[in-house]
Amino acid sequence: MNFPDFYGNAPAAQTLVSMIELDRIPQTIILSGPEGVGKSTLARRFGAALLGQREKIERDDLSLPENMEAVEQREKWTAEKRAEDPLLFSTHPDFVTFAGDGPLRQITMQQMRLLRERAQFKPLRGRYRVFLIDHLERANEQAANSLLKVLEEPPEHLIMMATVENLYDLLPTIRSRAVVLHMSRLSDVEMREFARRRALPDSETRIALAEGSPGVAATLDLEQFRDRRALLMAAFECGAGMKPFSHWVQHSEAFANRKSEKLDGYLRVGYGLLEDVLSAQLRRPPVRNRDIEAQIAALAARVTFKWIEQAVHMLDALVEMVRRNIQKTPALDAMIVNLRNHAAGTGA
């Protein structure tokens, strides 16, 4: 038995297969690993092997456009309205997915209360119900403690699955009650096989940018990514003193007009660029942005390690500010001015 259309992380997949074949399935399973390596996909494949009707379970894939839109629309709701109607997906009645909700994409107390209520319902058919919590590390303390009450005495029919990027963001009491399967990034060979099977366009570019995450490779909007990268490169080049501030102003005006786009999507691109700038200083090829290697090398030759470190700290600060709904263009303007001052002061 194998899970269909699942790529990489054979040890984790085989462990789940063995659990089914031996009929020794733990009631709490945590899949830990980087974004996009297939944690939720593997959970759905496991659920389909137990429950059947895979096509229904797959309709709750959170990367599907209609599901992404549903989650994004809820960001416009008031907190009270979201609390009255906790977010879940359950096309298959015995497979329920709880996803992060609201502007911060948190797992909420109301969702975990609903989970506790639904956990008591017996399966409509078969032996099991499977609940999946996506990004369990986003549960606040109240929600985590509410979930813990279910994990302490789960109904015999319930299998709890959760995905996390950093296992140690979870309460130790939750970790101790779960079987943890670690998942890693795929090799380039595995990524190329995935891209070939999916017939992904611009596959080599996607593989380079995805860093071993098939989910990222499949869902990446290349045009949007390149637009964001061009803006961040303009910001860094201006911050390094390579370009005049007027060069940044041309980009920032277009950026300001993209009112629906959030700053955090840009910040992730910024971290990737800085990682490649550091790689270039160490005389290593870019990890992600291989198609603009010359531009990366030129920036790396202009700045110091201290400048890169300062840029990372500023991105970290912006990540925190995003939660307070800051104005995105002035925030980037301030970052560039600070970086230019740092470059002038250090000779970077």
C-alpha positions as CSV (number, residue, x, y, z in Angstrom):
1,M,0.0,0.0,0.0
2,N,1.2,3.5,-0.9
3,F,-0.4,6.9,-0.7
4,P,-1.2,8.1,-4.3
5,D,0.2,11.3,-5.6
6,F,2.4,11.9,-2.6
7,Y,6.0,12.9,-3.2
8,G,9.0,12.7,-0.9
9,N,9.2,12.0,2.8
10,A,9.0,8.3,2.3
11,P,9.8,7.4,6.0
12,A,6.9,9.4,7.3
13,A,4.5,8.1,4.7
14,Q,5.7,4.5,5.2
15,T,5.2,4.9,9.0
16,L,1.6,5.9,8.5
17,V,1.1,3.0,6.0
18,S,2.4,0.6,8.6
19,M,0.1,1.9,11.2
20,I,-2.9,1.1,9.0
21,E,-1.6,-2.3,7.9
22,L,-0.8,-3.3,11.5
23,D,-4.0,-1.8,12.8
24,R,-2.0,0.1,15.4
25,I,-3.0,3.7,14.9
26,P,-2.2,6.3,17.7
27,Q,-5.0,8.7,18.5
28,T,-2.8,11.8,18.2
29,I,-0.3,12.3,15.3
30,I,1.7,15.4,14.7
31,L,3.4,16.1,11.3
32,S,6.2,18.5,11.8
33,G,8.2,20.2,9.1
34,P,8.8,23.3,6.8
35,E,6.0,25.0,5.0
36,G,4.8,23.3,1.8
37,V,6.5,19.9,2.2
38,G,3.2,18.0,2.2
39,K,2.2,17.7,5.8
40,S,-1.5,18.4,5.2
41,T,-1.5,16.5,2.0
42,L,-0.1,13.4,3.8
43,A,-2.8,13.8,6.5
44,R,-5.5,13.9,3.9
45,R,-4.1,10.8,2.1
46,F,-4.0,9.0,5.5
47,G,-7.6,10.0,6.2
48,A,-8.7,8.8,2.8
49,A,-7.0,5.4,3.3
50,L,-9.0,5.1,6.5
51,L,-12.3,6.6,5.5
52,G,-12.5,6.3,1.7
53,Q,-14.1,9.0,-0.5
54,R,-10.8,10.7,-1.2
55,E,-12.3,13.1,-3.7
56,K,-14.4,14.6,-0.8
57,I,-11.5,14.9,1.5
58,E,-9.4,16.6,-1.2
59,R,-12.1,19.3,-1.6
60,D,-10.9,20.6,1.8
61,D,-7.3,21.2,0.6
62,L,-6.6,24.7,2.0
63,S,-4.5,25.6,-1.1
64,L,-7.5,25.3,-3.4
65,P,-8.5,28.8,-4.7
66,E,-12.1,28.6,-3.3
67,N,-10.9,27.6,0.1
68,M,-8.2,30.3,0.2
69,E,-10.8,32.8,-0.8
70,A,-13.2,31.7,1.9
71,V,-10.4,32.1,4.5
72,E,-9.4,35.5,3.1
73,Q,-13.0,36.7,3.1
74,R,-13.3,36.0,6.8
75,E,-10.5,38.4,7.6
76,K,-13.1,41.2,6.8
77,W,-15.5,39.8,9.4
78,T,-15.7,41.2,12.9
79,A,-14.1,39.1,15.6
80,E,-17.6,38.6,17.1
81,K,-18.9,37.2,13.8
82,R,-16.0,34.8,13.5
83,A,-16.5,33.7,17.0
84,E,-20.2,32.9,16.3
85,D,-19.3,30.8,13.2
86,P,-15.9,29.1,13.9
87,L,-14.0,28.1,10.8
88,L,-13.8,24.5,9.7
89,F,-14.0,22.4,6.5
90,S,-15.8,19.1,6.3
91,T,-16.9,18.0,2.9
92,H,-16.4,14.4,4.1
93,P,-18.5,14.1,7.3
94,D,-15.9,12.1,9.1
95,F,-12.9,14.2,8.1
96,V,-12.8,17.7,9.6
97,T,-10.1,20.3,9.0
98,F,-9.6,23.3,11.4
99,A,-7.6,26.1,9.8
100,G,-6.2,29.4,11.1
101,D,-8.8,32.2,11.1
102,G,-8.8,35.9,11.0
103,P,-6.1,38.4,10.0
104,L,-3.5,36.5,12.1
105,R,-4.7,33.1,10.9
106,Q,-4.9,31.8,14.5
107,I,-6.5,28.6,15.8
108,T,-9.1,30.0,18.1
109,M,-10.7,29.1,21.4
110,Q,-14.1,28.9,19.6
111,Q,-12.7,26.4,17.1
112,M,-11.4,24.2,19.8
113,R,-14.7,24.3,21.7
114,L,-16.4,23.2,18.5
115,L,-13.8,20.4,18.1
116,R,-14.5,19.2,21.6
117,E,-18.3,19.1,20.8
118,R,-17.9,17.3,17.5
119,A,-15.3,14.9,18.9
120,Q,-18.1,13.1,20.7
121,F,-20.0,12.3,17.5
122,K,-19.5,8.8,16.3
123,P,-18.5,8.1,12.6
124,L,-21.3,8.0,10.1
125,R,-19.6,4.9,8.6
126,G,-16.6,2.8,9.5
127,R,-14.5,2.9,12.7
128,Y,-12.9,6.4,12.7
129,R,-13.4,10.1,12.5
130,V,-10.2,12.1,11.6
131,F,-9.7,15.7,12.7
132,L,-6.9,17.7,11.2
133,I,-5.7,21.0,12.8
134,D,-3.5,22.9,10.3
135,H,-0.7,24.9,11.9
136,L,-1.5,23.9,15.5
137,E,1.4,26.2,16.6
138,R,-1.0,29.1,15.9
139,A,-3.3,28.1,18.7
140,N,-3.2,30.6,21.6
141,E,-2.8,29.4,25.1
142,Q,-6.6,29.1,25.8
143,A,-7.2,27.2,22.6
144,A,-4.2,24.8,23.2
145,N,-5.4,24.1,26.7
146,S,-9.0,23.4,25.4
147,L,-7.5,20.9,22.9
148,L,-5.5,19.3,25.6
149,K,-8.7,18.2,27.4
150,V,-9.6,16.2,24.3
151,L,-6.1,14.7,24.0
152,E,-6.2,13.5,27.6
153,E,-9.2,11.3,27.1
154,P,-10.1,11.1,23.4
155,P,-13.1,9.0,22.3
156,E,-12.0,5.7,20.8
157,H,-13.2,6.6,17.4
158,L,-11.3,9.9,17.1
159,I,-7.9,10.3,15.4
160,M,-6.4,13.7,15.9
161,M,-3.8,14.9,13.4
162,A,-2.0,18.2,13.4
163,T,0.6,20.0,11.3
164,V,3.3,22.3,12.7
165,E,6.3,24.0,11.3
166,N,8.2,24.3,14.6
167,L,7.3,21.4,17.0
168,Y,8.7,23.3,20.0
169,D,6.1,26.1,19.6
170,L,3.6,23.6,21.1
171,L,2.9,23.0,24.7
172,P,5.1,20.1,26.1
173,T,1.9,18.5,27.3
174,I,0.6,18.3,23.8
175,R,3.8,17.0,22.4
176,S,4.0,14.3,25.0
177,R,0.6,12.9,24.0
178,A,1.4,12.6,20.3
179,V,3.4,10.5,17.9
180,V,5.5,13.0,16.0
181,L,6.6,12.4,12.4
182,H,9.2,14.7,11.1
183,M,9.1,15.8,7.5
184,S,11.9,17.5,5.5
185,R,12.4,19.4,2.3
186,L,12.5,17.4,-0.9
187,S,15.7,16.9,-2.9
188,D,16.0,18.5,-6.3
189,V,15.5,15.1,-7.9
190,E,12.2,14.6,-6.0
191,M,11.1,18.1,-6.8
192,R,11.8,17.6,-10.5
193,E,9.7,14.4,-10.5
194,F,6.9,16.2,-8.7
195,A,7.1,19.1,-11.3
196,R,7.1,16.6,-14.2
197,R,4.1,14.7,-12.9
198,R,2.2,17.9,-12.3
199,A,3.4,19.4,-15.6
200,L,4.3,22.6,-13.8
201,P,5.3,25.5,-16.1
202,D,8.7,27.2,-15.5
203,S,9.5,24.2,-13.4
204,E,13.2,25.0,-12.9
205,T,12.4,28.5,-11.6
206,R,9.7,27.0,-9.3
207,I,12.1,24.4,-8.0
208,A,14.7,27.0,-7.2
209,L,12.3,29.3,-5.4
210,A,10.4,26.6,-3.5
211,E,13.4,25.2,-1.6
212,G,12.3,21.7,-1.6
213,S,8.6,22.5,-0.8
214,P,6.3,21.0,-3.5
215,G,3.3,22.9,-2.1
216,V,5.1,26.2,-2.7
217,A,6.2,25.1,-6.2
218,A,2.7,24.2,-7.2
219,T,0.9,27.3,-5.9
220,L,3.6,29.9,-6.5
221,D,2.3,32.9,-8.6
222,L,5.5,33.6,-10.5
223,E,4.3,37.0,-11.9
224,Q,3.3,38.2,-8.4
225,F,6.6,36.8,-7.0
226,R,8.7,38.7,-9.5
227,D,6.8,41.9,-9.0
228,R,7.4,41.6,-5.2
229,R,11.0,40.7,-5.7
230,A,11.6,43.6,-8.0
231,L,10.2,46.0,-5.3
232,L,12.3,44.5,-2.5
233,M,15.5,44.5,-4.7
234,A,14.8,48.2,-5.4
235,A,14.5,48.8,-1.7
236,F,17.7,47.0,-0.8
237,E,19.7,48.6,-3.7
238,C,18.5,52.0,-2.5
239,G,19.2,51.1,1.1
240,A,22.8,50.0,0.1
241,G,23.4,53.4,-1.7
242,M,23.6,51.7,-5.1
243,K,20.6,53.7,-6.4
244,P,19.2,57.1,-5.6
245,F,16.1,57.4,-3.4
246,S,14.2,58.6,-6.5
247,H,14.6,55.0,-7.9
248,W,12.7,53.7,-4.9
249,V,10.0,56.3,-5.2
250,Q,9.0,55.0,-8.6
251,H,8.5,51.5,-7.2
252,S,6.8,52.7,-3.9
253,E,4.1,54.6,-5.8
254,A,3.0,51.4,-7.6
255,F,3.3,49.6,-4.3
256,A,1.0,52.1,-2.5
257,N,-1.6,51.5,-5.1
258,R,-1.8,47.8,-4.4
259,K,-4.0,48.4,-1.4
260,S,-5.3,44.8,-1.2
261,E,-1.8,43.3,-0.9
262,K,-0.4,42.7,2.5
263,L,3.1,43.6,3.6
264,D,3.9,40.1,5.0
265,G,4.0,38.5,1.6
266,Y,6.7,41.0,0.6
267,L,8.7,40.4,3.7
268,R,9.0,36.7,3.0
269,V,10.6,37.6,-0.3
270,G,12.9,40.0,1.4
271,Y,14.3,37.3,3.7
272,G,15.0,35.1,0.7
273,L,16.9,37.8,-1.1
274,L,19.0,38.6,2.0
275,E,19.8,34.9,2.4
276,D,21.1,34.8,-1.2
277,V,23.1,38.0,-0.7
278,L,24.8,36.3,2.2
279,S,25.4,33.2,0.1
280,A,27.0,35.3,-2.6
281,Q,29.4,36.9,0.0
282,L,30.4,33.4,1.0
283,R,31.0,32.6,-2.7
284,R,28.1,30.2,-2.9
285,P,25.4,30.2,-5.5
286,P,22.0,31.7,-4.7
287,V,19.6,29.3,-2.9
288,R,16.4,30.7,-4.3
289,N,16.9,33.6,-6.7
290,R,19.2,31.8,-9.2
291,D,17.7,33.7,-12.2
292,I,19.0,37.1,-10.9
293,E,22.4,35.9,-9.7
294,A,24.2,38.8,-11.2
295,Q,22.0,41.3,-9.5
296,I,22.4,39.5,-6.2
297,A,26.2,39.4,-6.6
298,A,26.3,43.1,-7.3
299,L,24.4,43.9,-4.1
300,A,26.6,41.4,-2.1
301,A,29.7,43.2,-3.3
302,R,28.4,46.5,-2.0
303,V,27.2,45.6,1.5
304,T,28.8,44.2,4.6
305,F,27.7,41.4,6.9
306,K,26.6,44.0,9.4
307,W,24.4,45.6,6.8
308,I,22.7,42.3,6.0
309,E,22.3,41.7,9.7
310,Q,20.7,45.1,10.1
311,A,18.4,44.5,7.2
312,V,17.2,41.2,8.8
313,H,16.5,43.0,12.1
314,M,14.5,45.6,10.2
315,L,12.4,42.9,8.5
316,D,11.9,41.2,11.8
317,A,10.6,44.5,13.2
318,L,8.2,44.9,10.2
319,V,6.9,41.4,10.8
320,E,5.9,42.5,14.3
321,M,4.4,45.8,13.1
322,V,2.3,44.0,10.5
323,R,0.2,42.7,13.3
324,R,-0.7,46.3,14.2
325,N,-1.9,47.2,10.7
326,I,0.9,49.7,9.9
327,Q,0.9,51.6,6.7
328,K,3.1,49.5,4.4
329,T,4.7,52.2,2.2
330,P,5.9,54.5,5.0
331,A,7.2,51.4,6.8
332,L,9.4,50.4,3.8
333,D,10.5,54.0,3.3
334,A,11.7,54.1,6.9
335,M,13.6,50.8,6.4
336,I,15.4,52.2,3.4
337,V,16.4,55.4,5.1
338,N,17.8,53.5,8.1
339,L,19.7,51.1,5.8
340,R,21.1,54.0,3.8
341,N,22.3,55.7,7.0
342,H,23.8,52.4,8.2
343,A,25.6,52.0,4.8
344,A,26.9,55.5,5.0
345,G,28.1,55.1,8.5
346,T,29.9,51.8,7.9
347,G,31.0,52.3,4.4
348,A,28.9,49.4,3.2
